[in-house]
């Protein structure tokens, strides 16, 4: 990819599956070389059925085995399991709020610190820095990087 593409500002995903894909990308990039994840992303999209939330939420032990055997993706069992859990969590939030963006809007009244804590507790394998990166990557308002921990 060119440098132009790498520095393009983030945009809001088209729908819930787009938010799920960005969340999953954040999970896999956490504590790992982001370039490796980015370079393998096409294989991730194929392996996780285009990040269709309802499909991934139905994954069972056979699907987990299939993913762990796929050398086209990062084969981290805990992150793969977290992705399935996160799909189920997103399903519930979408049912409650009409959309994932509706869920995010329900957090608007919270301070940055409370919002970050809520999202970290809600989703698997998503720590404070991951929350920052995820929200930034879906064009949500975040504080300047230097102020993220204040």
Secondary structure, DSSP 8 states (H G I E B T S, - for coil): --HHHHTS-----SSHHHHHHHHHHHHHHTTS-HHHHHHTHHHHHHHTGGG-HHHHHT--HHHHHHHHT-TTS---HHHHHHHHHHHHHHHHHHHHHSSHHHHHHHTTTS-HHHHHHHHHHHSTT--HHHHHHHHHHTT-----GGGTT-
